[in-house]
């Protein structure tokens, strides 16, 4: 590549980075960190206890402005534990906020 081509490639990359940064800055933060005011512990699934399954489940909770959990989406983790995690987080209550937010949750399961 010539210096002119290198410079052009570098300028295009910089323009793409600037555009992506601008788009991110325009979007409201989808991941907030609101305080949980009422946390419900998950019920450890009996099958998971029997076979000594442990690990974590990653979730994304959509929380309404009043703090109630509107929806929960599983993002990763053991499927045997996922439903128990979802059921528990649906019962959580968060502090109020000015708008609906997405809250990342990671729940640990250990049969001990």
C-alpha positions in Angstrom: 0.0 0.0 0.0 1.2 3.5 -0.7 1.2 6.2 1.9 -1.8 7.8 0.3 -3.8 4.6 0.6 -2.7 4.1 4.2 -3.7 7.7 5.0 -7.1 7.1 3.3 -7.7 3.9 5.1 -6.8 5.5 8.4 -9.1 8.5 7.8 -12.0 6.2 6.9 -11.4 4.2 10.1 -11.3 7.4 12.1 -14.6 8.6 10.5 -16.3 5.2 11.3 -15.1 5.4 14.9 -16.4 9.0 15.2 -19.8 8.0 13.7 -20.1 5.0 16.1 -19.2 7.1 19.1 -21.7 9.7 18.1 -24.5 7.1 17.7 -23.7 5.7 21.2 -23.7 9.2 22.7 -27.2 9.9 21.2 -28.8 6.7 22.6 -29.9 6.7 26.2 -28.0 4.4 28.5 -29.7 1.0 28.2 -27.8 -0.5 31.1 -28.3 1.4 34.3 -27.6 0.4 37.9 -30.6 0.9 40.0 -30.6 -0.2 43.6 -32.6 -3.3 44.4 -34.9 -2.5 47.3 -36.5 -5.9 47.6 -34.5 -8.9 46.5 -36.1 -12.4 46.5 -33.7 -15.4 46.6 -34.2 -18.0 44.0 -35.5 -21.5 44.9 -32.7 -24.0 44.1 -34.2 -26.5 41.7 -34.4 -30.0 43.3 -32.9 -31.6 40.2 -29.9 -29.2 40.4 -29.4 -30.1 44.1 -29.6 -33.8 43.3 -26.9 -33.7 40.7 -24.9 -30.9 42.4 -25.2 -28.3 39.7 -23.7 -25.0 40.5 -22.8 -21.9 38.5 -24.2 -18.6 37.6 -27.0 -17.3 35.4 -26.8 -13.9 33.6 -30.0 -12.0 33.1 -31.2 -8.7 31.7 -34.2 -7.3 33.6 -36.4 -4.6 32.1 -37.5 -2.4 35.0 -40.4 0.1 34.8 -40.0 3.6 36.2 -41.8 2.6 39.4 -39.3 -0.2 40.1 -41.3 -3.2 39.1 -39.7 -5.8 36.8 -41.5 -5.9 33.5 -39.5 -8.6 31.8 -36.4 -10.8 32.3 -34.3 -12.3 29.5 -31.7 -15.0 30.1 -28.3 -14.0 28.6 -26.3 -17.1 29.7 -25.8 -19.8 32.2 -26.9 -23.3 33.0 -30.5 -24.0 31.7 -31.3 -26.1 34.8 -30.8 -23.0 36.9 -32.2 -20.3 34.5 -35.9 -20.6 35.3 -35.3 -20.3 39.0 -33.3 -17.2 38.4 -35.9 -15.7 36.2 -38.7 -16.4 38.7 -36.8 -14.8 41.5 -35.9 -11.6 39.6 -39.4 -11.1 38.4 -40.3 -10.6 42.1 -37.6 -8.0 42.7 -38.4 -4.4 43.3 -36.0 -1.6 42.3 -35.8 2.0 43.4 -37.9 4.4 41.3 -36.3 6.2 38.3 -37.4 8.6 35.7 -37.6 6.1 32.9 -37.6 2.3 32.1 -34.1 0.8 32.4 -32.3 -2.4 31.6 -30.6 -4.0 34.6 -27.9 -6.6 34.3 -28.2 -9.4 36.9 -25.9 -12.3 37.6 -27.2 -14.9 40.0 -24.9 -17.4 41.7 -26.1 -20.9 42.6 -24.1 -23.2 44.9 -25.7 -26.3 46.5 -23.7 -25.8 49.7 
